[in-house]
Amino acid sequence: MENMNMMRGEIALNMSAEKAWEVFTSNDKLSKVDPLMLSSAEYIQGDGSPGSLRLFKLGPALQNFVKESVQKIEKVEAGRCLAYQVVDGQLHEMYDPYRVTFSFTPVVGKETEQCTVEWKAEFMPLSPETPPPEKAKDAALGFLKSFEKSEVCN
């Protein structure tokens, strides 16, 4: 297989990595963070462990880009990182494979107040005209930043 393309981004959050992880892995909490960006998250198979399928239905702010995404969980390091491959939805129609890893890292000395979240995508465009997933990166990081303003995170 040819070399995968890779893209990274990260964002600093004013909350503990533990709290950000708790929200990120809870479908109930995640669905309440910013309904304009993500209207719902649910496991359609499994419980969040590797092999589980998670359906994201995106909100009106992102519907012109992606309406939904089915993710197959590949790796989970509790409190630290979650990796999945998109197996259905609009991103899957643009890239195959499309793998994303979210990593949550406490800020040294401020572990209870701040963390850094890294978003990393490995992808192969299905067409030479398909641009890199900048919009997906911006949406993911913007959504994570909205954790700070959400009541479910406080």
C-alpha positions in Angstrom: 0.0 0.0 0.0 1.3 3.5 -0.8 2.3 5.9 2.0 -0.6 7.3 4.0 -1.1 11.0 4.2 -1.0 12.4 7.7 -2.4 15.6 9.3 -2.1 16.8 12.9 -3.6 19.5 15.0 -3.8 20.2 18.7 -5.6 22.4 21.1 -5.1 23.5 24.7 -8.1 23.1 27.0 -8.7 24.7 30.4 -9.8 21.5 32.0 -8.1 18.3 33.2 -7.3 15.6 30.6 -9.4 13.3 32.8 -12.5 15.5 32.5 -12.0 16.0 28.7 -11.6 12.3 28.3 -14.8 11.6 30.4 -16.8 13.9 28.1 -15.2 12.6 24.9 -16.0 9.0 25.7 -19.5 9.5 27.1 -22.1 9.6 24.3 -24.6 11.2 26.5 -22.3 14.1 27.5 -20.7 14.5 24.1 -24.2 14.9 22.5 -24.9 17.8 24.8 -21.6 19.8 24.3 -22.6 21.7 21.1 -25.7 20.4 19.3 -24.9 22.7 16.4 -21.8 20.7 15.7 -22.7 17.3 17.0 -26.4 16.4 17.4 -25.8 12.8 18.7 -23.2 10.1 19.4 -24.2 6.5 20.1 -22.7 3.1 20.0 -24.5 1.0 17.4 -22.4 -2.0 18.2 -20.3 -2.6 21.3 -19.6 -0.5 24.4 -16.7 1.7 23.3 -14.0 -1.0 23.4 -12.0 -1.9 20.3 -14.3 -3.3 17.6 -17.2 -1.1 18.7 -19.1 1.0 16.1 -19.9 4.6 17.1 -22.3 6.7 15.0 -21.8 10.5 15.0 -24.7 12.5 13.6 -23.4 16.0 13.0 -25.3 19.1 13.7 -26.5 21.9 11.3 -23.1 23.8 11.5 -21.4 20.9 9.8 -24.1 19.3 7.6 -22.9 20.9 4.4 -19.6 19.0 5.0 -20.5 15.8 6.8 -23.9 14.6 8.0 -22.8 11.4 9.8 -19.9 9.2 10.4 -19.6 5.6 11.5 -16.4 4.9 13.4 -14.9 1.6 14.2 -12.9 1.9 17.5 -9.5 0.4 17.0 -7.6 1.3 20.1 -8.4 2.7 23.5 -5.9 3.7 26.2 -8.2 4.8 29.0 -7.8 8.5 29.8 -5.1 8.9 27.2 -6.0 8.1 23.6 -8.8 6.8 21.4 -8.3 5.7 17.7 -10.9 4.8 15.2 -11.3 4.2 11.5 -14.3 5.8 9.7 -16.1 2.9 8.0 -19.2 4.7 6.7 -20.5 8.2 6.0 -19.3 11.1 3.8 -15.6 11.0 5.0 -15.5 7.3 4.0 -16.7 8.3 0.6 -13.7 10.7 0.3 -10.9 8.8 2.0 -10.2 5.1 2.5 -8.7 4.4 4.9 -9.5 7.4 7.2 -8.1 6.8 10.7 -8.2 9.4 13.5 -6.5 9.3 16.9 -7.3 11.7 19.7 -4.7 12.0 22.5 -5.3 13.7 25.8 -2.2 14.9 27.7 -2.2 16.7 31.1 -0.2 20.0 31.2 2.7 19.4 33.6 2.2 21.3 36.8 -1.4 22.1 36.0 -2.8 18.6 35.6 -6.1 19.4 37.3 -6.6 22.6 35.2 -5.3 22.1 31.7 -4.6 19.6 29.0 -3.6 19.4 25.4 -5.6 17.3 23.0 -4.0 16.2 19.8 -6.0 15.2 16.7 -4.1 13.1 14.2 -5.6 11.7 10.9 -4.0 9.2 8.6 -5.9 9.0 5.3 -5.8 8.1 1.6 -7.9 10.2 -0.7 -10.0 8.2 -3.1 -9.6 10.8 -5.8 -6.6 13.1 -6.7 -9.1 16.0 -6.5 -10.0 15.2 -2.9 -8.4 17.9 -0.6 -6.8 17.0 2.7 -9.3 16.9 5.6 -8.6 20.4 6.9 -12.3 21.0 7.5 -12.5 17.8 9.6 -9.5 18.9 11.6 -10.9 22.4 12.2 -14.3 21.0 13.1 -12.8 18.4 15.6 -10.6 21.0 17.3 -13.3 23.6 17.3 -15.7 21.1 18.9 -13.1 20.1 21.5 -12.6 23.8 22.4 -16.4 24.1 23.0 -15.9 21.7 25.9 -14.7 24.7 27.9 -18.0 26.5 27.5 -20.3 23.6 27.9 -22.2 23.0 31.1 -21.7 19.2 30.9 -18.0 19.8 31.3 -18.2 21.9 34.5 
